[in-house]
Amino acid sequence: MKALAAEMRNYFSKQMEPLGIAVKELTGDMQLTKGEILRTQMLVTTPEKWDVVTRKSVGDVALSQIVKLLILDEVHLLHEDRGPVLESLVARTLLLFYFYLFYLYLTR
């Protein structure tokens, strides 16, 4: 899952760089500094990491206010055991934050 997030970050970085849009990855392996958060317009994350971000009451509030586009991968798992967890995560995200939300439905 983290590999897919990194792959998507690389892909979107190449596409968005000419437009001046900074794309960052936020996973268990990749942390962002406050400076990086301030320069980020597009975020690629795993559902687990975004779950942590949306559950925190302080600290990542700036992140949710600055980032205007969120990409969650692994949404094809909605029909599997993790489905209800992902569904509640998406519902919480839509209730708490205002930005564009894209779902990646990728299989290999």
VOKOLKE-414042 format. One record per residue (C-alpha): residue number from 0; residue in three letters; x, y, z. Coordinates in steps of 0.001 Angstrom, whole numbers. Each point is the difference from the previous one (the first is absolute). Layout:
REM VOKOLKE-414042
(rec NUM; 'ALA'; (X; Y; Z)) ...
This chain:
REM VOKOLKE-414042
(rec 0; 'MET'; (0; 0; 0)) (rec 1; 'LYS'; (2802; 2414; 854)) (rec 2; 'ALA'; (1676; -867; -3282)) (rec 3; 'LEU'; (-3131; 971; -1908)) (rec 4; 'ALA'; (-178; 3306; 1875)) (rec 5; 'ALA'; (3634; 700; -929)) (rec 6; 'GLU'; (-678; -938; -3613)) (rec 7; 'MET'; (-3008; 2320; -160)) (rec 8; 'ARG'; (1975; 2835; 1611)) (rec 9; 'ASN'; (2721; -405; -2612)) (rec 10; 'TYR'; (-2536; -68; -2825)) (rec 11; 'PHE'; (-1946; 3039; 1185)) (rec 12; 'SER'; (3172; 1918; 860)) (rec 13; 'LYS'; (1138; -247; -3617)) (rec 14; 'GLN'; (-3436; 1037; -1270)) (rec 15; 'MET'; (-544; 2872; 2436)) (rec 16; 'GLU'; (3501; 1480; 203)) (rec 17; 'PRO'; (-456; 2176; -3127)) (rec 18; 'LEU'; (-3088; 1470; 1681)) (rec 19; 'GLY'; (1904; 823; 3170)) (rec 20; 'ILE'; (-1968; -2508; 2082)) (rec 21; 'ALA'; (1988; -1760; 2707)) (rec 22; 'VAL'; (-918; -3659; 475)) (rec 23; 'LYS'; (1045; -1782; 3196)) (rec 24; 'GLU'; (-411; -3478; 1410)) (rec 25; 'LEU'; (-1200; -638; 3538)) (rec 26; 'THR'; (307; -3612; 1147)) (rec 27; 'GLY'; (1343; -1807; 3020)) (rec 28; 'ASP'; (3451; 175; -1605)) (rec 29; 'MET'; (-176; 3600; -1228)) (rec 30; 'GLN'; (-448; 2880; 2434)) (rec 31; 'LEU'; (-345; 3647; -974)) (rec 32; 'THR'; (1642; 2938; 1712)) (rec 33; 'LYS'; (-2035; 3138; 690)) (rec 34; 'GLY'; (1817; 1717; -2862)) (rec 35; 'GLU'; (-920; -2801; -2399)) (rec 36; 'ILE'; (-3611; 127; 1163)) (rec 37; 'LEU'; (-123; 3729; -719)) (rec 38; 'ARG'; (1270; -594; -3554)) (rec 39; 'THR'; (-2359; -2926; -763)) (rec 40; 'GLN'; (-3055; 342; -2202)) (rec 41; 'MET'; (-569; -3692; -823)) (rec 42; 'LEU'; (381; -2892; 2399)) (rec 43; 'VAL'; (192; -3731; -709)) (rec 44; 'THR'; (-585; -2093; 3095)) (rec 45; 'THR'; (-1015; -3431; 1191)) (rec 46; 'PRO'; (-3352; -486; 1698)) (rec 47; 'GLU'; (1741; -986; 3229)) (rec 48; 'LYS'; (2092; 3165; 133)) (rec 49; 'TRP'; (-2936; 2257; -864)) (rec 50; 'ASP'; (-1977; -1729; 2745)) (rec 51; 'VAL'; (2693; 1069; 2483)) (rec 52; 'VAL'; (15; 3564; -1373)) (rec 53; 'THR'; (-3783; 380; 193)) (rec 54; 'ARG'; (-188; -1396; 3539)) (rec 55; 'LYS'; (2538; 2465; 1406)) (rec 56; 'SER'; (-1534; 3130; 1460)) (rec 57; 'VAL'; (3147; 2135; -261)) (rec 58; 'GLY'; (3260; -85; -1896)) (rec 59; 'ASP'; (-1296; -1025; -3415)) (rec 60; 'VAL'; (-2775; 2595; -70)) (rec 61; 'ALA'; (2209; 2209; -2159)) (rec 62; 'LEU'; (437; -2891; -2407)) (rec 63; 'SER'; (-3741; -402; -501)) (rec 64; 'GLN'; (-422; 3744; -516)) (rec 65; 'ILE'; (2813; 380; -2529)) (rec 66; 'VAL'; (-407; -3081; -2199)) (rec 67; 'LYS'; (-2800; 360; -2530)) (rec 68; 'LEU'; (255; -3383; -1721)) (rec 69; 'LEU'; (134; -3374; 1730)) (rec 70; 'ILE'; (547; -3280; -1793)) (rec 71; 'LEU'; (-797; -3206; 1853)) (rec 72; 'ASP'; (1179; -3221; -1528)) (rec 73; 'GLU'; (-1299; -3517; 660)) (rec 74; 'VAL'; (-3683; 930; -211)) (rec 75; 'HIS'; (-641; -3170; -1956)) (rec 76; 'LEU'; (136; -1650; 3440)) (rec 77; 'LEU'; (-3443; 1417; 866)) (rec 78; 'HIS'; (-1506; -3411; -699)) (rec 79; 'GLU'; (2505; -1841; 2182)) (rec 80; 'ASP'; (593; -254; 3749)) (rec 81; 'ARG'; (1457; 3509; 245)) (rec 82; 'GLY'; (-2930; 1506; -1895)) (rec 83; 'PRO'; (-1936; 1396; 2969)) (rec 84; 'VAL'; (3164; 1614; 1376)) (rec 85; 'LEU'; (720; 1688; -3336)) (rec 86; 'GLU'; (-3601; 1078; -363)) (rec 87; 'SER'; (-33; 1622; 3438)) (rec 88; 'LEU'; (3315; 1701; -775)) (rec 89; 'VAL'; (-1387; 1530; -3179)) (rec 90; 'ALA'; (-3169; 1098; 1829)) (rec 91; 'ARG'; (2034; 1633; 2804)) (rec 92; 'THR'; (2214; 1728; -2539)) (rec 93; 'LEU'; (-2943; 1451; -1882)) (rec 94; 'LEU'; (-1565; 1227; 3237)) (rec 95; 'LEU'; (3149; 1592; 1414)) (rec 96; 'PHE'; (1769; 1465; -3002)) (rec 97; 'TYR'; (-817; 1907; -3156)) (rec 98; 'PHE'; (2088; -1014; -2989)) (rec 99; 'TYR'; (-135; -2174; -3060)) (rec 100; 'LEU'; (172; -3712; 652)) (rec 101; 'PHE'; (1015; -2501; -2655)) (rec 102; 'TYR'; (-108; -3749; 289)) (rec 103; 'LEU'; (2482; -2231; -1707)) (rec 104; 'TYR'; (-1361; -3317; -1096)) (rec 105; 'LEU'; (3087; -1695; -1287)) (rec 106; 'THR'; (734; -3670; -347)) (rec 107; 'ARG'; (3088; -1591; -1389)) 
